[in-house]
Amino acid sequence: MYIQVKLGLVLALLMVTCKTHATATEYIFINIWDEYYQSTELPQPMGERIFVQPDINIDKPSLTQFVTANPIFKGIRIDHNNQLMYKFQVRATPTRVVVNEGRVILKEALIRSEPPEATSDTKVPLQTLSGTPLSKPLIYQQYQVLFFSDSLCPFQHIPDCEKRIEQNNQLAQHNKNVLTVIKPFYVDKQSALNYQQRFGVKHDIVFDTHNQLFEQYQINELPYWVLLDNKGKTLYRGTNVPR
C-alpha cells in the first residue's frame, strides 16, 4: 500500500512538472553583439523558448545576419521599447526568465562560455597594418593615445562613430602618437584595411587579432579613447576625445 501511494505521488509530481514545461514560456535575453565574441551556454529548455534581443542599437538586417551565422537562435525577436525587459526587471544579458500562467517561476543569469584561446602555433603577434611589429612595452613608448574603433562603422550598433573617427583623425594631425585599435570580432584584417582607406586614416592602425588590447583595457564601448603616459599608466579613458 505504501509503495503504491509513493508511486502515485511520484507520478503526480511528474505530471505537474510536464504540465509546467508544456505551459511555460522561457525568455532568453541575449545581446547578439556579445554572442559573436563569446557565446552563451544554453540550459535545457523549461518551456517554449523565445530568444529576445534588447532594443538597443539593433535592426532587423543585423538580426538576419546573426541568425544566418548562428541558426540556433532562429526566431529571435527585438524587444521593442524594451517592454519585456522592464516587465521582468532584466538588467543584464544573458538572462533567462521562465513564466508559467503569468507568474515568473525562474529568473537567472546565464553563463558565458570561455572564449577560445589562441594556441602558440596560431597566435599572431601585434603589428600595424603596414607590418611594423608591436609589443605592449613598445606601445607605451611610442603612443600616447589609443583609439579603439570598429571597422563596421557606419553601422547601427555604433552610433556617432563617423564623427568620432573624424575627431581622432584631427587629433592625430597635431599628435603623432596616436594608434587606432580595430575590434576583431566578426571581421578580418581586410576589414581594417578597408576602414583605413574609407576614413583616410594617416596614422598607425593595429588589427587586434586576438583581442589582447581590448581585453587589457576592458573596452566595452566604441569608439573609445585611452590616454597613456610614457610608462603605460592610464591618464584618461572615455568616449569623448581627449583634450
MDAnalysis code that builds the backbone (N, CA, C; Angstrom):
import MDAnalysis as mda
import numpy as np

u = mda.Universe.empty(729, n_residues=243, atom_resindex=np.repeat(np.arange(243), 3), trajectory=True)
u.add_TopologyAttr("name", ["N", "CA", "C"] * 243)
u.add_TopologyAttr("resid", np.arange(1, 244))
u.add_TopologyAttr("resname", ["MET", "TYR", "ILE", "GLN", "VAL", "LYS", "LEU", "GLY", "LEU", "VAL", "LEU", "ALA", "LEU", "LEU", "MET", "VAL", "THR", "CYS", "LYS", "THR", "HIS", "ALA", "THR", "ALA", "THR", "GLU", "TYR", "ILE", "PHE", "ILE", "ASN", "ILE", "TRP", "ASP", "GLU", "TYR", "TYR", "GLN", "SER", "THR", "GLU", "LEU", "PRO", "GLN", "PRO", "MET", "GLY", "GLU", "ARG", "ILE", "PHE", "VAL", "GLN", "PRO", "ASP", "ILE", "ASN", "ILE", "ASP", "LYS", "PRO", "SER", "LEU", "THR", "GLN", "PHE", "VAL", "THR", "ALA", "ASN", "PRO", "ILE", "PHE", "LYS", "GLY", "ILE", "ARG", "ILE", "ASP", "HIS", "ASN", "ASN", "GLN", "LEU", "MET", "TYR", "LYS", "PHE", "GLN", "VAL", "ARG", "ALA", "THR", "PRO", "THR", "ARG", "VAL", "VAL", "VAL", "ASN", "GLU", "GLY", "ARG", "VAL", "ILE", "LEU", "LYS", "GLU", "ALA", "LEU", "ILE", "ARG", "SER", "GLU", "PRO", "PRO", "GLU", "ALA", "THR", "SER", "ASP", "THR", "LYS", "VAL", "PRO", "LEU", "GLN", "THR", "LEU", "SER", "GLY", "THR", "PRO", "LEU", "SER", "LYS", "PRO", "LEU", "ILE", "TYR", "GLN", "GLN", "TYR", "GLN", "VAL", "LEU", "PHE", "PHE", "SER", "ASP", "SER", "LEU", "CYS", "PRO", "PHE", "GLN", "HIS", "ILE", "PRO", "ASP", "CYS", "GLU", "LYS", "ARG", "ILE", "GLU", "GLN", "ASN", "ASN", "GLN", "LEU", "ALA", "GLN", "HIS", "ASN", "LYS", "ASN", "VAL", "LEU", "THR", "VAL", "ILE", "LYS", "PRO", "PHE", "TYR", "VAL", "ASP", "LYS", "GLN", "SER", "ALA", "LEU", "ASN", "TYR", "GLN", "GLN", "ARG", "PHE", "GLY", "VAL", "LYS", "HIS", "ASP", "ILE", "VAL", "PHE", "ASP", "THR", "HIS", "ASN", "GLN", "LEU", "PHE", "GLU", "GLN", "TYR", "GLN", "ILE", "ASN", "GLU", "LEU", "PRO", "TYR", "TRP", "VAL", "LEU", "LEU", "ASP", "ASN", "LYS", "GLY", "LYS", "THR", "LEU", "TYR", "ARG", "GLY", "THR", "ASN", "VAL", "PRO", "ARG"])
u.atoms.positions = np.array([
    [0.835, -1.205, 0.000],
    [0.000, 0.000, 0.000],
    [0.880, 1.269, 0.000],
    [1.891, 1.238, 0.885],
    [2.802, 2.388, 0.994],
    [3.500, 2.641, -0.332],
    [3.939, 1.526, -0.974],
    [4.649, 1.652, -2.245],
    [3.722, 2.233, -3.306],
    [2.457, 1.815, -3.299],
    [1.504, 2.329, -4.275],
    [1.274, 3.823, -4.096],
    [1.161, 4.241, -2.818],
    [0.977, 5.673, -2.529],
    [2.180, 6.468, -2.995],
    [3.380, 5.935, -2.705],
    [4.614, 6.626, -3.088],
    [4.719, 6.745, -4.606],
    [4.394, 5.657, -5.316],
    [4.417, 5.704, -6.773],
    [3.407, 6.701, -7.312],
    [2.262, 6.772, -6.641],
    [1.234, 7.732, -7.057],
    [1.719, 9.162, -6.923],
    [2.435, 9.450, -5.817],
    [2.967, 10.800, -5.596],
    [4.019, 11.149, -6.646],
    [4.875, 10.177, -6.958],
    [5.914, 10.405, -7.967],
    [5.285, 10.704, -9.326],
    [4.268, 9.901, -9.684],
    [3.583, 10.114, -10.962],
    [2.896, 11.468, -11.009],
    [2.293, 11.848, -9.878],
    [1.625, 13.150, -9.815],
    [2.626, 14.283, -10.001],
    [3.803, 14.128, -9.344],
    [4.843, 15.143, -9.465],
    [5.338, 15.258, -10.896],
    [5.518, 14.111, -11.553],
    [5.958, 14.115, -12.945],
    [4.939, 14.776, -13.848],
    [3.660, 14.533, -13.560],
    [2.603, 15.130, -14.369],
    [2.593, 16.642, -14.203],
    [2.778, 17.107, -12.957],
    [2.811, 18.557, -12.702],
    [3.993, 19.187, -13.407],
    [5.172, 18.497, -13.323],
    [6.374, 19.014, -13.975],
    [6.191, 19.099, -15.473],
    [5.642, 18.035, -16.066],
    [5.398, 18.023, -17.508],
    [4.420, 19.107, -17.912],
    [3.392, 19.289, -17.085],
    [2.397, 20.322, -17.373],
    [3.026, 21.702, -17.318],
    [3.907, 21.912, -16.316],
    [4.577, 23.209, -16.191],
    [5.420, 23.478, -17.420],
    [6.207, 22.462, -17.863],
    [7.044, 22.639, -19.039],
    [6.202, 22.863, -20.285],
    [5.042, 22.238, -20.343],
    [4.199, 22.360, -21.526],
    [3.558, 23.735, -21.615],
    [3.250, 24.343, -20.477],
    [2.543, 25.620, -20.489],
    [3.460, 26.813, -20.246],
    [4.697, 26.563, -19.822],
    [5.609, 27.662, -19.502],
    [6.175, 28.286, -20.773],
    [6.556, 29.560, -20.648],
    [7.272, 30.266, -21.705],
    [8.619, 30.683, -21.146],
    [9.664, 30.380, -21.891],
    [11.020, 30.680, -21.450],
    [11.613, 31.761, -22.349],
    [11.926, 32.912, -21.754],
    [12.550, 34.007, -22.497],
    [14.056, 33.982, -22.241],
    [14.840, 33.972, -23.316],
    [16.293, 34.066, -23.211],
    [16.702, 35.433, -23.752],
    [17.109, 36.328, -22.858],
    [17.541, 37.673, -23.246],
    [19.040, 37.636, -23.560],
    [19.400, 37.962, -24.801],
    [20.806, 37.996, -25.192],
    [21.103, 39.280, -25.941],
    [22.382, 39.577, -26.090],
    [22.833, 40.686, -26.926],
    [23.650, 40.071, -28.057],
    [23.181, 40.185, -29.282],
    [23.842, 39.475, -30.377],
    [25.282, 39.927, -30.577],
    [25.592, 41.203, -30.242],
    [26.960, 41.685, -30.448],
    [27.915, 40.992, -29.479],
    [27.443, 40.638, -28.296],
    [28.264, 39.872, -27.359],
    [28.406, 38.423, -27.813],
    [27.335, 37.886, -28.406],
    [27.342, 36.479, -28.812],
    [28.359, 36.206, -29.914],
    [28.625, 37.195, -30.751],
    [29.620, 36.994, -31.799],
    [30.977, 36.631, -31.195],
    [31.253, 37.239, -30.042],
    [32.566, 37.032, -29.425],
    [32.566, 35.882, -28.428],
    [31.549, 35.840, -27.593],
    [31.538, 34.866, -26.501],
    [30.116, 34.334, -26.344],
    [29.904, 33.100, -26.747],
    [28.558, 32.547, -26.799],
    [28.033, 32.176, -25.418],
    [26.702, 32.142, -25.306],
    [26.037, 31.775, -24.056],
    [25.823, 30.263, -24.008],
    [26.079, 29.681, -22.847],
    [25.798, 28.265, -22.644],
    [24.310, 28.115, -22.350],
    [23.569, 27.574, -23.300],
    [22.118, 27.472, -23.168],
    [21.743, 26.238, -22.349],
    [20.929, 26.410, -21.306],
    [20.490, 25.267, -20.492],
    [19.379, 24.497, -21.182],
    [18.962, 23.403, -20.573],
    [17.817, 22.652, -21.093],
    [16.570, 23.533, -21.032],
    [15.750, 23.521, -22.084],
    [14.540, 24.366, -22.087],
    [13.573, 23.976, -20.965],
    [12.872, 24.977, -20.451],
    [11.843, 24.737, -19.437],
    [10.467, 25.124, -19.959],
    [10.342, 25.200, -21.257],
    [9.082, 25.562, -21.876],
    [9.336, 26.046, -23.289],
    [8.367, 26.701, -23.875],
    [8.552, 27.262, -25.210],
    [9.634, 28.333, -25.140],
    [10.714, 28.135, -25.867],
    [11.863, 29.041, -25.778],
    [11.742, 30.171, -26.791],
    [11.897, 31.402, -26.289],
    [11.848, 32.595, -27.128],
    [13.120, 33.399, -26.869],
    [13.893, 33.651, -27.917],
    [15.091, 34.479, -27.794],
    [14.715, 35.944, -27.976],
    [15.261, 36.788, -27.106],
    [14.893, 38.206, -27.097],
    [16.164, 39.059, -27.154],
    [16.172, 40.016, -28.078],
    [17.270, 40.969, -28.209],
    [16.792, 42.330, -27.712],
    [17.504, 42.940, -26.733],
    [17.116, 44.282, -26.283],
    [17.088, 45.281, -27.437],
    [16.214, 46.233, -27.320],
    [16.027, 47.238, -28.365],
    [17.061, 48.349, -28.213],
    [18.332, 47.968, -28.398],
    [19.448, 48.903, -28.254],
    [20.404, 48.665, -29.418],
    [20.568, 49.674, -30.293],
    [21.497, 49.584, -31.421],
    [21.289, 48.304, -32.229],
    [20.089, 48.072, -32.658],
    [19.767, 46.832, -33.369],
    [18.744, 47.114, -34.460],
    [18.777, 46.317, -35.511],
    [17.762, 46.390, -36.551],
    [17.562, 44.992, -37.123],
    [16.549, 44.826, -37.945],
    [16.219, 43.505, -38.475],
    [17.314, 42.924, -39.365],
    [17.941, 43.720, -40.252],
    [19.032, 43.137, -41.051],
    [20.160, 42.569, -40.191],
    [20.455, 43.237, -39.063],
    [21.502, 42.735, -38.168],
    [21.091, 41.399, -37.568],
    [19.806, 41.280, -37.197],
    [19.312, 40.017, -36.651],
    [19.369, 38.904, -37.704],
    [18.986, 39.245, -38.928],
    [19.009, 38.247, -40.006],
    [20.420, 37.734, -40.245],
    [21.382, 38.643, -40.274],
    [22.784, 38.269, -40.464],
    [23.258, 37.383, -39.314],
    [22.856, 37.726, -38.101],
    [23.269, 36.961, -36.925],
    [22.702, 35.544, -36.954],
    [21.415, 35.421, -37.281],
    [20.778, 34.095, -37.307],
    [21.369, 33.228, -38.415],
    [21.726, 33.851, -39.535],
    [22.366, 33.093, -40.616],
    [23.660, 32.449, -40.125],
    [24.414, 33.191, -39.300],
    [25.669, 32.664, -38.758],
    [25.442, 31.772, -37.548],
    [24.292, 31.948, -36.868],
    [24.008, 31.187, -35.647],
    [22.561, 30.675, -35.687],
    [22.301, 29.623, -36.453],
    [20.923, 29.144, -36.652],
    [20.210, 28.738, -35.362],
    [20.960, 28.432, -34.309],
    [20.339, 28.020, -33.051],
    [19.433, 29.112, -32.494],
    [19.673, 30.365, -32.901],
    [18.886, 31.488, -32.395],
    [17.739, 31.863, -33.345],
    [17.354, 30.944, -34.185],
    [16.260, 31.197, -35.123],
    [15.005, 31.665, -34.382],
    [14.370, 32.689, -34.926],
    [13.163, 33.212, -34.308],
    [13.401, 34.323, -33.311],
    [14.654, 34.721, -33.108],
    [14.945, 35.792, -32.150],
    [14.162, 37.042, -32.525],
    [13.663, 37.728, -31.516],
    [12.846, 38.916, -31.743],
    [13.445, 40.123, -31.016],
    [13.161, 41.302, -31.547],
    [13.576, 42.538, -30.883],
    [12.546, 42.900, -29.820],
    [13.007, 43.212, -28.629],
    [12.122, 43.622, -27.535],
    [11.817, 45.110, -27.696],
    [10.875, 45.425, -28.583],
    [10.597, 46.814, -28.928],
    [10.284, 47.647, -27.678],
    [11.021, 48.767, -27.586],
    [10.923, 49.670, -26.434],
    [11.282, 48.967, -25.114],
    [11.922, 47.797, -25.240],
    [12.374, 47.027, -24.068],
    [11.233, 46.745, -23.086],
    [10.067, 46.468, -23.629],
    [8.900, 46.228, -22.783],
    [9.070, 44.997, -21.892],
    [9.599, 43.897, -22.473],
    [9.767, 42.676, -21.677],
    [10.862, 42.853, -20.625],
    [11.913, 43.566, -20.976],
    [12.997, 43.789, -20.007],
    [12.472, 44.565, -18.796],
    [11.672, 45.585, -19.058],
    [11.097, 46.350, -17.957],
    [10.103, 45.503, -17.157],
    [9.297, 44.735, -17.859],
    [8.280, 43.922, -17.198],
    [8.896, 42.917, -16.236],
    [9.992, 42.263, -16.692],
    [10.616, 41.227, -15.870],
    [11.842, 41.723, -15.119],
    [12.091, 43.054, -15.200],
    [13.217, 43.655, -14.477],
    [14.540, 42.979, -14.837],
    [14.753, 42.783, -16.138],
    [16.013, 42.229, -16.626],
    [16.979, 43.384, -16.865],
    [18.112, 43.334, -16.191],
    [19.061, 44.449, -16.261],
    [20.372, 44.091, -16.956],
    [20.525, 42.824, -17.311],
    [21.762, 42.404, -17.966],
    [21.488, 41.200, -18.848],
    [22.365, 41.002, -19.823],
    [22.279, 39.817, -20.679],
    [23.560, 39.016, -20.515],
    [23.507, 37.695, -20.675],
    [22.327, 36.872, -20.966],
    [21.556, 36.520, -19.693],
    [20.240, 36.509, -19.795],
    [19.374, 36.182, -18.663],
    [18.226, 35.311, -19.153],
    [17.826, 34.349, -18.306],
    [16.668, 33.509, -18.619],
    [15.536, 33.842, -17.657],
    [14.340, 34.012, -18.218],
    [13.133, 34.227, -17.424],
    [12.100, 33.195, -17.864],
    [11.613, 32.415, -16.903],
    [10.599, 31.402, -17.196],
    [9.283, 31.837, -16.553],
    [8.244, 31.881, -17.363],
    [6.927, 32.342, -16.916],
    [5.923, 31.219, -17.095],
    [5.136, 30.983, -16.055],
    [4.082, 29.970, -16.122],
    [2.783, 30.549, -15.591],
    [1.757, 30.541, -16.441],
    [0.448, 31.081, -16.087],
    [0.559, 32.508, -15.560],
    [1.384, 33.310, -16.258],
    [1.523, 34.717, -15.917],
    [2.415, 35.012, -14.733],
    [3.047, 33.995, -14.156],
    [3.884, 34.193, -12.971],
    [5.322, 33.766, -13.276],
    [6.281, 34.603, -12.868],
    [7.694, 34.268, -13.054],
    [8.078, 33.187, -12.055],
    [8.488, 32.036, -12.576],
    [8.885, 30.937, -11.683],
    [10.396, 30.772, -11.623],
    [11.109, 31.466, -12.532],
    [12.569, 31.402, -12.508],
    [13.146, 32.595, -13.260],
    [14.134, 33.220, -12.656],
    [14.908, 34.262, -13.344],
    [16.358, 34.072, -12.949],
    [17.228, 33.877, -13.941],
    [18.623, 33.602, -13.627],
    [19.539, 34.140, -14.717],
    [20.727, 34.539, -14.281],
    [21.770, 34.918, -15.228],
    [22.356, 33.646, -15.830],
    [22.634, 33.683, -17.116],
    [23.205, 32.530, -17.792],
    [24.721, 32.672, -17.898],
    [25.376, 31.555, -18.051],
    [26.839, 31.523, -18.086],
    [27.321, 31.690, -19.518],
    [28.371, 32.469, -19.669],
    [29.007, 32.589, -20.975],
    [30.154, 31.593, -21.072],
    [30.284, 30.977, -22.231],
    [31.405, 30.073, -22.438],
    [32.693, 30.873, -22.529],
    [33.800, 30.253, -22.157],
    [35.083, 30.922, -22.244],
    [35.466, 31.087, -23.708],
    [35.976, 32.287, -24.089],
    [36.414, 32.463, -25.470],
    [37.597, 31.564, -25.767],
    [37.658, 31.016, -26.962],
    [38.768, 30.129, -27.286],
    [40.100, 30.848, -27.247],
    [41.082, 30.215, -26.646],
    [42.416, 30.795, -26.570],
    [43.196, 30.415, -27.823],
    [43.924, 31.366, -28.335],
    [44.760, 31.064, -29.487],
    [45.963, 30.246, -29.041],
    [46.338, 29.268, -29.803],
    [47.498, 28.462, -29.468],
    [48.759, 29.173, -29.936],
    [49.903, 28.721, -29.437],
    [51.169, 29.338, -29.814],
    [51.428, 29.192, -31.311],
    [50.811, 28.151, -31.924],
    [51.006, 27.935, -33.352],
    [50.200, 28.899, -34.198],
    [49.082, 29.391, -33.650],
    [48.197, 30.232, -34.448],
    [48.213, 31.695, -34.025],
    [48.765, 31.998, -32.865],
    [48.723, 33.358, -32.353],
    [49.618, 34.276, -33.180],
    [49.040, 35.368, -33.659],
    [49.769, 36.316, -34.496],
    [50.211, 37.488, -33.634],
    [51.510, 37.838, -33.643],
    [51.976, 38.978, -32.850],
    [51.313, 40.265, -33.313],
    [51.183, 41.196, -32.400],
    [50.623, 42.501, -32.754],
    [51.528, 43.189, -33.753],
    [50.907, 43.796, -34.763],
    [51.650, 44.599, -35.726],
    [50.707, 45.588, -36.383],
    [51.268, 46.690, -36.854],
    [50.447, 47.676, -37.546],
    [50.036, 47.125, -38.902],
    [49.088, 47.785, -39.544],
    [48.644, 47.332, -40.857],
    [49.769, 47.407, -41.895],
    [50.767, 48.248, -41.623],
    [51.911, 48.342, -42.537],
    [52.956, 47.275, -42.247],
    [52.732, 46.474, -41.184],
    [53.630, 45.363, -40.892],
    [54.664, 45.620, -39.822],
    [54.621, 46.797, -39.176],
    [55.580, 47.096, -38.116],
    [55.214, 46.326, -36.854],
    [56.129, 45.509, -36.304],
    [55.831, 44.740, -35.090],
    [55.547, 45.659, -33.904],
    [54.625, 45.229, -33.056],
    [54.282, 45.981, -31.855],
    [54.338, 45.045, -30.654],
    [54.649, 45.617, -29.512],
    [54.561, 44.905, -28.236],
    [53.967, 45.888, -27.246],
    [53.486, 45.403, -26.129],
    [52.885, 46.306, -25.151],
    [53.882, 47.344, -24.634],
    [55.125, 46.953, -24.275],
    [56.100, 47.979, -23.856],
    [56.376, 48.997, -24.962],
    [56.421, 48.524, -26.217],
    [56.676, 49.427, -27.334],
    [55.522, 50.401, -27.527],
    [54.311, 49.921, -27.305],
    [53.146, 50.794, -27.409],
    [53.242, 51.924, -26.388],
    [53.652, 51.593, -25.152],
    [53.788, 52.619, -24.125],
    [54.805, 53.683, -24.537],
    [55.874, 53.257, -25.202],
    [56.939, 54.177, -25.583],
    [56.555, 55.054, -26.769],
    [55.815, 54.487, -27.707],
    [55.579, 55.184, -28.978],
    [54.244, 55.907, -29.070],
    [53.251, 55.487, -28.272],
    [51.913, 56.052, -28.438],
    [51.372, 56.620, -27.128],
    [50.717, 57.748, -27.260],
    [50.107, 58.391, -26.098],
    [48.589, 58.203, -26.108],
    [48.025, 58.055, -27.298],
    [46.570, 57.939, -27.433],
    [46.228, 56.617, -28.137],
    [45.395, 55.807, -27.497],
    [44.853, 54.617, -28.125],
    [43.383, 54.882, -28.436],
    [43.034, 54.707, -29.689],
    [41.649, 54.933, -30.121],
    [41.065, 53.592, -30.544],
    [40.123, 53.082, -29.763],
    [39.508, 51.784, -30.036],
    [38.285, 51.998, -30.926],
    [38.283, 51.311, -32.075],
    [37.236, 51.557, -33.064],
    [36.764, 50.246, -33.692],
    [35.738, 50.362, -34.534],
    [35.107, 49.207, -35.169],
    [35.105, 49.417, -36.674],
    [35.633, 48.435, -37.410],
    [35.737, 48.584, -38.863],
    [34.396, 48.498, -39.571],
    [33.312, 48.172, -38.843],
    [31.983, 48.130, -39.452],
    [31.314, 49.501, -39.487],
    [31.948, 50.513, -38.911],
    [31.389, 51.869, -38.960],
    [31.261, 52.316, -40.419],
    [30.160, 52.970, -40.836],
    [28.989, 53.306, -40.018],
    [28.030, 52.126, -39.935],
    [27.494, 51.908, -38.730],
    [26.575, 50.798, -38.525],
    [25.679, 51.119, -37.348],
    [24.534, 50.446, -37.289],
    [23.504, 50.743, -36.304],
    [24.006, 50.642, -34.866],
    [24.873, 49.642, -34.592],
    [25.258, 49.394, -33.208],
    [26.395, 50.283, -32.723],
    [26.926, 51.163, -33.590],
    [27.987, 52.087, -33.171],
    [27.624, 53.512, -33.596],
    [26.679, 54.124, -32.891],
    [26.218, 55.464, -33.262],
    [27.323, 56.505, -33.120],
    [27.276, 57.532, -33.966],
    [28.222, 58.657, -33.944],
    [29.660, 58.238, -34.233],
    [29.856, 57.035, -34.771],
    [31.232, 56.563, -34.974],
    [31.971, 57.410, -36.009],
    [31.279, 57.826, -37.068],
    [31.949, 58.613, -38.108],
    [32.472, 59.938, -37.551],
    [31.660, 60.574, -36.721],
    [32.076, 61.841, -36.108],
    [33.305, 61.644, -35.228],
    [33.321, 60.566, -34.450],
    [34.441, 60.331, -33.534],
    [35.710, 59.942, -34.291],
    [35.562, 59.211, -35.367],
    [36.728, 58.861, -36.181],
    [37.345, 60.121, -36.770],
    [36.506, 61.039, -37.237],
    [36.996, 62.313, -37.765],
    [37.708, 63.110, -36.662],
    [37.123, 63.108, -35.462],
    [37.776, 63.799, -34.340],
    [39.147, 63.191, -34.054],
    [39.232, 61.865, -34.142],
    [40.514, 61.208, -33.883],
    [41.528, 61.506, -34.982],
    [41.071, 61.571, -36.230],
    [41.969, 61.940, -37.319],
    [42.521, 63.345, -37.125],
    [41.667, 64.259, -36.669],
    [42.120, 65.624, -36.402],
    [43.123, 65.645, -35.244],
    [42.854, 64.824, -34.233],
    [43.778, 64.737, -33.105],
    [45.141, 64.231, -33.574],
    [45.128, 63.256, -34.463],
    [46.378, 62.665, -34.953],
    [47.190, 63.643, -35.796],
    [46.517, 64.635, -36.389],
    [47.249, 65.636, -37.172],
    [48.149, 66.493, -36.293],
    [47.740, 66.671, -35.037],
    [48.503, 67.504, -34.104],
    [49.330, 66.673, -33.130],
    [49.022, 65.375, -33.035],
    [49.738, 64.498, -32.113],
    [50.046, 63.208, -32.858],
    [51.300, 63.009, -33.172],
    [51.700, 61.852, -33.977],
    [51.647, 60.539, -33.196],
    [51.461, 60.629, -31.883],
    [51.498, 59.422, -31.046],
    [50.106, 58.821, -30.862],
    [49.362, 58.672, -31.966],
    [48.012, 58.120, -31.924],
    [48.012, 56.752, -32.603],
    [47.378, 55.781, -31.952],
    [47.248, 54.437, -32.516],
    [45.781, 54.037, -32.503],
    [45.242, 53.721, -33.665],
    [43.877, 53.196, -33.735],
    [43.926, 51.676, -33.597],
    [43.061, 51.149, -32.718],
    [42.993, 49.709, -32.467],
    [41.642, 49.210, -32.970],
    [41.668, 48.290, -33.935],
    [40.435, 47.818, -34.562],
    [39.937, 46.555, -33.878],
    [38.662, 46.574, -33.560],
    [37.988, 45.440, -32.932],
    [37.995, 44.226, -33.863],
    [38.382, 43.033, -33.350],
    [38.492, 41.865, -34.229],
    [37.221, 41.027, -34.357],
    [36.187, 41.339, -33.582],
    [35.014, 40.465, -33.559],
    [34.302, 40.466, -34.909],
    [34.012, 39.274, -35.409],
    [33.270, 39.004, -36.643],
    [33.765, 39.764, -37.875],
    [35.045, 40.159, -37.888],
    [35.654, 40.772, -39.077],
    [37.077, 40.230, -39.217],
    [37.735, 40.560, -40.331],
    [39.118, 40.143, -40.524],
    [39.986, 41.368, -40.817],
    [41.260, 41.110, -41.062],
    [42.216, 42.203, -41.273],
    [41.842, 43.052, -42.479],
    [41.276, 42.431, -43.513],
    [40.888, 43.186, -44.708],
    [39.868, 44.267, -44.363],
    [38.989, 43.968, -43.421],
    [38.009, 44.957, -42.981],
    [38.698, 46.173, -42.382],
    [39.804, 45.936, -41.650],
    [40.570, 47.046, -41.070],
    [41.244, 47.869, -42.169],
    [41.750, 47.195, -43.195],
    [42.361, 47.905, -44.326],
    [41.320, 48.753, -45.057],
    [40.118, 48.214, -45.203],
    [39.034, 48.981, -45.834],
    [38.686, 50.207, -44.997],
    [38.668, 50.033, -43.687],
    [38.403, 51.139, -42.754],
    [39.449, 52.234, -42.943],
    [40.710, 51.839, -43.017],
    [41.808, 52.794, -43.186],
    [41.616, 53.638, -44.442],
    [41.230, 52.987, -45.518],
    [41.029, 53.699, -46.780],
    [39.754, 54.534, -46.756],
    [38.680, 53.970, -46.220],
    [37.377, 54.645, -46.219],
    [37.410, 55.953, -45.442],
    [38.150, 55.976, -44.332],
    [38.167, 57.172, -43.483],
    [39.458, 57.975, -43.622],
    [40.310, 57.597, -44.569],
    [41.522, 58.364, -44.825],
    [42.435, 58.461, -43.621],
    [42.617, 57.349, -42.914],
    [43.437, 57.353, -41.697],
    [44.912, 57.366, -42.085],
    [45.656, 58.369, -41.594],
    [47.072, 58.528, -41.925],
    [47.997, 57.998, -40.825],
    [47.458, 57.824, -39.620],
    [48.300, 57.361, -38.509],
    [48.257, 55.829, -38.429],
    [48.990, 55.272, -37.481],
    [49.104, 53.815, -37.371],
    [47.790, 53.169, -36.916],
    [47.535, 51.993, -37.483],
    [46.372, 51.176, -37.100],
    [46.861, 49.769, -36.796],
    [46.319, 49.175, -35.733],
    [46.602, 47.779, -35.429],
    [45.288, 47.007, -35.400],
    [45.274, 45.872, -36.088],
    [44.127, 44.966, -36.021],
    [44.383, 44.027, -34.847],
    [43.579, 44.160, -33.791],
    [43.813, 43.446, -32.526],
    [43.341, 41.992, -32.652],
    [44.086, 41.214, -33.442],
    [43.655, 39.881, -33.883],
    [43.110, 39.009, -32.765],
    [43.814, 38.961, -31.650],
    [43.408, 38.080, -30.559],
    [42.829, 38.851, -29.368],
    [42.364, 40.076, -29.654],
    [41.640, 40.838, -28.633],
    [42.510, 41.179, -27.426],
    [43.819, 41.254, -27.612],
    [44.728, 41.487, -26.496],
    [44.546, 42.876, -25.872],
    [44.526, 43.897, -26.722],
    [44.427, 45.263, -26.209],
    [43.018, 45.571, -25.718],
    [42.006, 45.047, -26.410],
    [40.627, 45.267, -25.958],
    [40.424, 44.663, -24.568],
    [40.996, 43.489, -24.326],
    [40.865, 42.852, -23.013],
    [41.696, 43.584, -21.961],
    [42.908, 43.980, -22.333],
    [43.788, 44.654, -21.370],
    [43.151, 45.920, -20.821],
    [42.499, 46.688, -21.710],
    [41.914, 47.966, -21.292],
    [40.414, 47.872, -21.027],
    [39.875, 46.635, -21.050],
    [38.468, 46.403, -20.715],
    [37.539, 47.346, -21.477],
    [37.652, 47.304, -22.804],
    [36.858, 48.192, -23.650],
    [35.482, 47.578, -23.901],
    [34.443, 48.293, -23.472],
    [33.064, 47.821, -23.643],
    [32.210, 48.767, -24.480],
    [32.789, 49.918, -24.854],
    [32.076, 50.892, -25.688],
    [32.941, 51.239, -26.880],
    [32.299, 51.637, -27.965],
    [33.030, 52.054, -29.153],
    [32.308, 53.218, -29.812],
    [33.093, 54.114, -30.420],
    [34.541, 54.295, -30.299],
    [34.928, 54.791, -28.905],
    [36.225, 54.613, -28.538],
    [36.654, 54.858, -27.158],
    [38.131, 55.239, -27.148],
    [38.447, 56.235, -26.303],
    [39.836, 56.685, -26.196],
    [40.463, 56.281, -24.864],
    [41.757, 55.956, -24.917],
    [42.566, 55.755, -23.718],
    [43.827, 56.591, -23.878],
    [44.085, 57.465, -22.906],
    [45.261, 58.329, -22.925],
    [46.284, 57.793, -21.930],
    [47.540, 57.611, -22.396],
    [48.586, 56.994, -21.585],
    [49.746, 57.946, -21.353],
    [50.487, 57.713, -20.241],
    [51.775, 58.379, -20.101],
    [52.855, 57.457, -20.658],
    [54.126, 57.866, -20.580],
    [55.182, 57.083, -21.231],
    [55.540, 55.804, -20.489],
    [54.869, 55.541, -19.360],
    [55.073, 54.287, -18.640],
    [53.865, 53.359, -18.763],
    [52.894, 53.792, -19.576],
    [51.715, 52.967, -19.796],
    [50.602, 53.203, -18.802],
    [50.763, 54.174, -17.905],
    [49.714, 54.475, -16.931],
    [48.577, 55.223, -17.624],
    [47.351, 54.831, -17.305],
    [46.183, 55.455, -17.923],
    [45.901, 56.813, -17.278],
    [45.920, 57.858, -18.102],
    [45.623, 59.210, -17.631],
    [44.175, 59.598, -17.856],
    [43.591, 59.009, -18.889],
    [42.185, 59.317, -19.220],
    [41.626, 58.159, -20.024],
    [40.332, 57.875, -19.849],
    [39.632, 56.928, -20.699],
    [38.186, 57.380, -20.808],
    [37.625, 57.276, -22.023],
    [36.245, 57.687, -22.183],
    [35.849, 57.803, -23.646],
    [34.594, 58.199, -23.856],
    [34.046, 58.294, -25.221],
    [34.177, 59.695, -25.818],
    [34.738, 60.629, -25.049],
    [34.994, 61.966, -25.564],
    [36.457, 62.106, -25.925],
    [36.709, 62.808, -27.020],
    [38.091, 62.956, -27.487],
    [38.935, 63.639, -26.409],
    [40.136, 63.107, -26.087],
    [40.965, 63.734, -25.053],
    [41.468, 65.100, -25.503],
    [41.529, 66.001, -24.558],
    [41.979, 67.367, -24.848],
    [43.467, 67.504, -24.532],
])
